């Protein structure tokens, strides 16, 4: 089946990483999945949240760990109708869910004992949304994180290189009974099944979020979607490596 943008069922949208997109963040990447654009920045704070500080209290200074956290937001003009800004420190439930997902995904592939008592902040701001903003944010955040860690290494702030793997994410879904990779918004809103899959570069699963929007799906369909997502994440991993060369 040929899709509205001319892609085949198992084809990613055009993916692009523009590194060093802003001046002040040591890691700054504009990631593009088709028309979806997300600015991912990584910054370093010389402090850790209370739960990490408490866990570090009884450890020797050289054994104390750091933390990684993420925030996610959409600019008012990122969608076709204006999205209200978060006010008074309140973040909408969808944004909270996504930023927790980003943080979990990145923490699985980093040894936080190697960064000292510091917090790595990943900020993901959606400039333009056309489906797959959370998957683009995770995939771009890995590149931003790499650059931030490289800057820390140059300053002598790392004990050892802390990344133990890479991470990427992609959406898959069923439209017209056909499994499809990397859904744009027009496809996402009419998908019979919708799924987001986060994987490591070694092919291990970090998170699978899948929902039947209309009719339940069989185990065979689930396996097809996971295979399609794995193929997509493998391609994204290669694109990340190329961007970081």
Secondary structure by P-SEA (a helix, b strand, c coil): ccccccccccccccccccccccccccbbbbcccccbbbbbbbbbbccccaaaaaaacccccccccccccbbbbbccccccccccccccccccaaaaaaaaaaaaaaaacccccccccbbbbbbbbbcccccaaaaaaaaaaaaaaaaaaaaaaaacccccccccbbbbbbbbbbccccccccccaaaaaaccccbbbbbcccccccbbbbbbccccccaaaaaaaaaaaaaaaaaaaaaaaaaac
